[in-house]
């Protein structure tokens, strides 16, 4: 990448089946210009073609001053003669956006998905959507956020005589964790690694970028140098996922003894002991016939599974192995499942 992010490559890509994608996912280090690139793009499209856009937020309070949040930097950089304003609509369910007094789009939030569904006819003129910060640094997502995201897109991508319209979503974020709900739902978590630049899936394409100029600028900042040992600085300046620690993630093979199956977020994980190596290994290749099946949460509980709280002995043994550095994991999802089990109180 150059001094600032350029999404030309991402936008030119086809999905894994050779079709035009509807989700364009972009992650890169902070201050690289991702949000600016896509914001400028939709404004230019409106000015040239009248194409309207929709901004996605999570919660209602984020709609306050949405025009300024979105347009202030863009105006200072590219659109000095333009003004953007907004008007709260339907008791703050959504906002209408105006560029120089002309209606140019909307701002909505995911937690009002039900209300948006009832008002879907109002959004039939939307041509594209921007979801900035789709990964939460504080892990603060809406309840059932993926379902609400799907519902909102379904509500907007209808009308004009069509059951389903093509309405692309530009999803922008800094790298927070590969275990975020969107990566898990799209199957990205198990495919992504530090060397991945572009990734294709069914209906989506993803870019994992790095803007070197932004990284250098942050590293020369006196403020950032003062906090140079803080992990957030690495996340901010480099393309490092904030909440992911890849320690003890590796492939293990050989003679093993099956200990138990852990069910977490509706996925079965195998816990095996490798006596010759002195380690315990967790992966997603569970033995469906093994009798000891443990549900990590009440949501995972079903027939033939026992609750975690009823297995203090095995839980204590697993904690002992973990605290002595004897655990290995196939991937971050396996690690997350085991850590959730070990953190059970």
Protein Blocks (a to p, Z undefined) as FASTA:
>chain_A
ZZbdcfklmmmpccfkopacfbdcddddehkommmmmmmmmmmmmmmnopacddddfbfk
lmgoklmmmmmmmmmmmmmmbccddddeehhlaccddeehiafbdcddfklmmmmmmmmm
mmmmpfbdcdehkbcfklpacehklmmmmmmmmmmmggjhiabdcdddddddddfbfkbf
klmmnommmmgcfklmbdcdehiacdddddfklmmmmmmpmklmmmmmpmklmmmmmccd
fklcfehiacdedjdddfbdcdeehiacdddddfknopacddfbdcfkbmbdcdfbfklg
cehiacfklmmmlmmmmmmmmmnopaccfblmlmmmmmmmmmpZZ
